[in-house]
Amino acid sequence: FDVFDKMHAANPPMQDWKKRLLARIESLDGAEFCGRVDQHALAVEQQNARVWAYPYPFDSHTETSCITAMEAMAAGMTIVTTSSGAVPETLGGVGTALEGTNASFPADEFVEAVVDGLTDPVIFTTNLLEGRERAATLSWQGVADEWDSWFSSILSTV
């Protein structure tokens, strides 16, 4: 299990949580902390990864889409994240999205969900199938079809 990271470098409280998460993950056989890598190397690793752990504890309403969630689903990873920003809309119900913000981040629940994603074959298989299916709908054509349906439903009530 490899961990790729660039998160929370300037946030001391989240650094403490991240240290606990990494300690728990590294206690598993075969876990390695890799730090930051370039996009190509990350794409290669995503194809072999089992879990996408994305602790997004910010209460953001400005994010319009989460490209890393799309990449993780397309790669067939188990999704573990928080339900902030555009993550819930992008995931469309795939994976585990825990409630929490920077002030009330569910650290222990998050760690348990990551470990479950690594060790439970049912969770992994479900995420793999549902994630790839969801990712396939997240194209420009898929967005256009969704908007067309949405606008049609609104116009039908006018």
C-alpha positions as CSV (number, residue, x, y, z in Angstrom):
1,F,0.0,0.0,0.0
2,D,1.5,3.3,-1.1
3,V,0.5,6.7,0.3
4,F,0.8,9.7,-1.9
5,D,0.6,13.0,-0.2
6,K,0.5,16.8,-0.6
7,M,-2.2,17.6,1.9
8,H,-2.3,19.6,5.1
9,A,1.3,20.8,4.9
10,A,0.3,24.2,6.4
11,N,-2.3,22.9,8.9
12,P,-0.8,21.7,12.2
13,P,-4.0,20.2,13.6
14,M,-4.5,18.2,10.5
15,Q,-0.9,17.2,10.5
16,D,-1.5,15.5,13.8
17,W,-4.4,13.6,12.4
18,K,-2.4,12.7,9.3
19,K,0.4,11.3,11.4
20,R,-2.0,9.0,13.2
21,L,-3.5,7.9,9.8
22,L,-0.1,7.2,8.4
23,A,1.0,5.3,11.5
24,R,-2.0,3.1,11.3
25,I,-1.6,2.4,7.5
26,E,2.1,1.8,7.8
27,S,1.4,-0.8,10.5
28,L,-0.1,-2.9,7.7
29,D,2.2,-5.3,5.9
30,G,3.4,-3.8,2.6
31,A,2.5,-0.1,3.3
32,E,4.9,2.6,2.2
33,F,4.7,6.4,2.3
34,C,5.7,7.8,-1.0
35,G,5.1,11.6,-0.6
36,R,4.5,13.7,-3.8
37,V,4.9,12.3,-7.3
38,D,4.2,13.7,-10.8
39,Q,0.9,13.2,-12.6
40,H,2.1,10.4,-14.9
41,A,3.6,8.4,-12.0
42,L,0.4,9.0,-10.0
43,A,-1.8,7.8,-12.9
44,V,0.2,4.6,-13.1
45,E,-0.1,4.0,-9.3
46,Q,-3.8,4.7,-9.4
47,Q,-4.4,1.8,-11.7
48,N,-2.9,-0.5,-9.0
49,A,-4.3,1.2,-5.9
50,R,-7.0,-0.2,-3.7
51,V,-8.1,2.9,-1.7
52,W,-8.5,6.6,-2.5
53,A,-8.3,8.3,0.9
54,Y,-9.3,11.9,0.4
55,P,-9.7,13.8,3.7
56,Y,-11.3,17.0,2.5
57,P,-12.5,18.6,5.7
58,F,-13.2,22.1,4.3
59,D,-16.6,23.6,4.2
60,S,-16.2,24.7,0.6
61,H,-19.0,25.7,-1.7
62,T,-16.7,27.0,-4.5
63,E,-15.5,23.6,-5.7
64,T,-17.5,22.7,-8.8
65,S,-16.1,19.2,-9.5
66,C,-13.6,16.9,-8.0
67,I,-11.3,15.5,-10.7
68,T,-9.3,13.3,-8.3
69,A,-12.6,11.6,-7.3
70,M,-13.3,11.0,-11.0
71,E,-9.8,9.5,-11.5
72,A,-10.1,7.3,-8.4
73,M,-13.5,5.9,-9.6
74,A,-12.2,5.3,-13.1
75,A,-9.2,3.4,-11.6
76,G,-11.6,1.3,-9.6
77,M,-10.4,2.3,-6.1
78,T,-12.4,2.1,-2.9
79,I,-13.5,5.7,-2.1
80,V,-13.1,7.1,1.4
81,T,-13.6,10.8,1.8
82,T,-15.6,13.5,3.5
83,S,-18.8,15.0,2.1
84,S,-17.5,18.5,1.5
85,G,-17.2,20.7,-1.6
86,A,-18.1,19.0,-4.9
87,V,-17.1,15.5,-3.6
88,P,-20.7,14.2,-2.9
89,E,-22.0,15.3,-6.3
90,T,-19.0,14.0,-8.1
91,L,-19.2,10.6,-6.4
92,G,-23.0,10.2,-6.9
93,G,-23.3,7.8,-3.9
94,V,-20.2,5.8,-4.6
95,G,-17.9,5.0,-1.7
96,T,-17.8,6.3,1.9
97,A,-18.3,10.0,2.3
98,L,-18.2,10.9,6.0
99,E,-19.8,14.1,7.4
100,G,-17.3,16.5,8.9
101,T,-15.5,19.8,8.5
102,N,-12.2,21.2,9.7
103,A,-13.7,21.8,13.1
104,S,-15.4,18.4,13.4
105,F,-13.3,16.1,11.3
106,P,-14.2,12.4,11.9
107,A,-10.6,11.2,12.2
108,D,-11.2,7.8,13.8
109,E,-14.1,6.9,11.5
110,F,-12.0,7.9,8.5
111,V,-9.1,5.7,9.5
112,E,-11.5,2.8,10.1
113,A,-13.1,3.3,6.7
114,V,-9.6,3.3,5.0
115,V,-8.7,0.0,6.8
116,D,-12.0,-1.5,5.9
117,G,-11.4,-0.5,2.2
118,L,-8.0,-2.2,2.3
119,T,-9.2,-5.4,4.0
120,D,-12.8,-6.1,3.0
121,P,-13.2,-7.7,-0.4
122,V,-16.9,-6.9,-0.6
123,I,-16.3,-3.2,-0.1
124,F,-13.5,-3.2,-2.6
125,T,-15.5,-5.0,-5.3
126,T,-18.6,-2.8,-4.8
127,N,-16.5,0.3,-5.1
128,L,-14.7,-1.0,-8.1
129,L,-17.9,-1.8,-10.1
130,E,-20.0,1.2,-8.9
131,G,-17.0,3.7,-9.3
132,R,-16.2,2.7,-12.8
133,E,-19.8,2.9,-13.8
134,R,-20.2,6.3,-12.3
135,A,-16.9,7.6,-13.8
136,A,-18.1,6.6,-17.2
137,T,-21.0,9.0,-16.9
138,L,-18.7,11.9,-16.0
139,S,-17.9,13.1,-19.5
140,W,-18.9,16.4,-21.2
141,Q,-21.6,14.4,-23.0
142,G,-22.8,13.0,-19.7
143,V,-22.9,16.5,-18.2
144,A,-24.8,17.8,-21.3
145,D,-27.3,14.9,-21.0
146,E,-27.8,15.5,-17.3
147,W,-28.4,19.2,-17.8
148,D,-30.7,18.6,-20.7
149,S,-32.8,16.3,-18.5
150,W,-32.7,18.8,-15.7
151,F,-33.8,21.8,-17.9
152,S,-36.5,19.7,-19.5
153,S,-37.9,18.7,-16.1
154,I,-38.0,22.4,-15.1
155,L,-39.5,23.6,-18.3
156,S,-42.2,20.9,-18.1
157,T,-43.5,22.5,-15.0
158,V,-43.7,26.0,-16.5
